[in-house]
């Protein structure tokens, strides 16, 4: 396996594990009384502020010109829009269905990459995407029901995130992943901050709440986003998106270990299918475009 591709796969796997842990951290924060808008604002404000400080100390160059505005839109419109659609979908559909619809994004990224970016659709890539989707469906289990409005919001969340990944893949050909992630975080923080001010915020009030929020910022935002951007730069958008289906595997394992949630045989089977798809894709060669 190509060393650059191996490193990219490792970075995306680290990112997926970090994103997968966010559900656990978020559950802990919500249980301590932190509301969703405040949690989202603090997530991006703390992460973006720390990376901006690192950028200043290290003397790294900030994105400029067209790429800067694209990254701002990725944070202010892409991340915020995806979050809005995701949480809106939860009000009209089961959590299992909403999550499954969101995890259509590797398939959507692959199709859009072929249609608009000239990427090749190999049998390995098709097989990996479909296997990862089937494995994810098994992991998420039962309780798949919802209204047409909920399904629409869920599909919109997947589509917005897919476009976010594809646009990010193009920008990262020219920009440092850490600098790009910093701009995206700060832009998202600005919008979520405005949303938070429109209501009575419920900031962390206990050490446990602050610990959960800081874990979200450090692990599930800085490590997760920078790792994904750096890995996508080496793998391409479609393969990075497919490898990210490790997220639900990590989530259900941590939910069992930390929260004591039960794990059924179908979830174990689904996790195995996802791991097999990820391993096959990671060891394959990146198709020529």
Residue pairs with C-beta under 8 A, 6 or more apart in sequence:
1 282
1 283
2 285
2 286
4 234
5 234
5 235
5 282
5 285
5 286
6 282
7 231
7 234
8 230
8 231
8 232
8 233
8 234
8 235
8 240
9 231
9 235
9 243
9 278
9 281
9 282
10 231
11 227
11 228
11 230
11 231
11 234
12 227
12 228
12 231
12 232
12 235
12 240
12 243
12 244
13 231
13 243
13 246
13 278
13 282
14 223
14 227
14 231
15 223
15 224
15 225
15 226
15 227
15 228
15 231
15 244
16 228
16 243
16 244
16 245
16 246
16 247
16 250
17 246
17 247
17 250
18 219
18 220
18 223
18 224
18 227
19 220
19 224
19 228
19 244
19 247
19 250
20 246
20 247
20 248
20 249
20 250
20 251
20 254
21 215
21 219
21 220
21 250
21 251
21 254
22 216
22 219
22 220
22 224
23 251
23 254
23 255
24 251
24 254
24 255
24 258
24 259
25 212
25 213
25 215
25 216
25 219
25 220
26 39
26 212
26 216
27 259
28 208
28 209
28 212
29 39
29 204
29 209
29 212
29 213
29 216
30 36
30 39
32 204
32 205
32 206
32 208
32 209
32 212
33 202
33 205
33 206
33 209
34 202
34 203
34 204
34 209
34 212
34 213
35 199
35 201
35 202
36 87
37 192
37 195
37 196
37 199
37 201
38 196
38 201
38 202
38 203
38 204
39 213
39 216
40 83
40 188
40 192
40 195
40 196
41 189
41 192
41 193
41 195
41 196
41 201
42 203
42 204
42 213
42 216
42 217
43 192
43 213
43 216
43 217
43 220
43 221
44 75
44 79
44 185
44 186
44 188
44 189
44 192
44 217
44 221
45 189
45 192
45 193
46 213
46 214
46 217
46 218
46 221
47 185
47 217
47 218
47 221
47 222
47 225
48 182
48 185
48 186
48 188
48 189
49 186
50 217
50 218
50 222
51 178
51 181
51 182
51 185
51 222
51 226
52 182
52 186
54 60
54 178
55 62
55 178
55 179
55 182
60 176
60 178
60 179
61 176
61 179
62 68
62 179
62 183
63 71
63 171
63 175
63 179
63 180
63 183
67 171
67 174
67 175
67 180
68 183
70 167
70 171
71 171
71 175
71 180
71 183
71 184
71 187
72 183
72 184
72 187
73 187
74 164
74 167
74 168
74 171
74 184
74 187
75 183
75 184
75 185
75 186
75 187
75 188
75 189
75 191
76 187
76 188
76 190
76 191
78 160
78 161
78 163
78 164
78 167
78 184
79 164
79 184
79 187
79 188
80 188
80 191
80 192
81 156
81 160
82 157
82 160
82 161
82 164
85 153
85 154
85 156
85 157
85 160
86 98
86 102
86 153
86 154
86 157
88 153
89 98
89 101
89 146
89 150
89 151
89 153
89 154
89 157
90 98
90 150
91 150
92 146
92 147
92 149
92 150
92 153
93 101
93 145
93 146
93 147
93 150
93 151
93 153
93 154
94 143
94 144
94 145
94 146
95 143
96 140
96 141
96 142
96 143
96 144
97 143
97 144
97 145
97 146
97 150
97 151
97 154
98 146
98 150
98 153
98 154
98 157
99 140
99 248
100 136
100 137
100 140
100 144
100 154
101 151
101 154
101 155
101 157
101 158
102 154
102 157
102 158
102 161
103 133
103 136
103 158
103 245
103 248
104 133
104 155
104 158
105 158
105 159
105 161
105 162
105 165
105 241
106 129
106 132
106 133
106 238
106 241
106 242
106 244
106 245
107 129
107 130
107 133
108 158
108 159
108 162
109 162
109 165
109 166
109 237
109 238
109 241
110 119
110 121
110 125
110 126
110 129
110 238
110 241
110 242
112 162
112 163
112 166
113 119
113 166
113 236
113 237
113 238
114 120
114 121
116 166
117 166
117 170
117 237
117 289
118 289
119 236
119 238
119 287
119 289
120 287
120 288
120 289
122 284
122 287
124 280
124 281
124 284
125 238
125 239
125 242
125 281
125 284
125 287
127 277
127 280
128 242
128 277
128 278
128 280
128 281
128 284
129 238
129 242
129 277
131 273
131 274
131 276
131 277
131 280
132 242
132 245
132 273
132 274
132 277
132 278
133 245
134 270
134 273
135 245
135 269
135 270
135 271
135 272
135 273
135 274
135 277
136 245
136 248
136 270
136 274
137 270
138 266
138 267
138 269
138 270
138 273
139 248
139 249
139 252
139 266
139 267
139 270
139 271
139 274
140 248
140 270
141 264
141 266
141 267
146 154
162 241
165 232
165 237
165 240
165 241
166 237
168 180
168 229
168 232
168 237
169 232
169 233
169 236
169 237
169 240
171 180
172 180
172 229
172 232
172 233
173 233
177 226
177 229
177 230
177 233
178 226
178 229
178 230
180 229
181 222
181 225
181 226
181 229
184 225
185 221
185 225
204 210
204 212
204 213
228 240
228 244
231 240
231 243
232 240
235 243
235 286
236 286
236 289
239 281
239 286
242 277
242 278
242 281
243 278
243 281
243 282
245 274
245 277
245 278
246 274
246 275
246 278
248 274
249 270
249 271
249 274
249 275
252 261
252 263
252 267
252 271
253 263
253 271
255 261
256 262
256 263
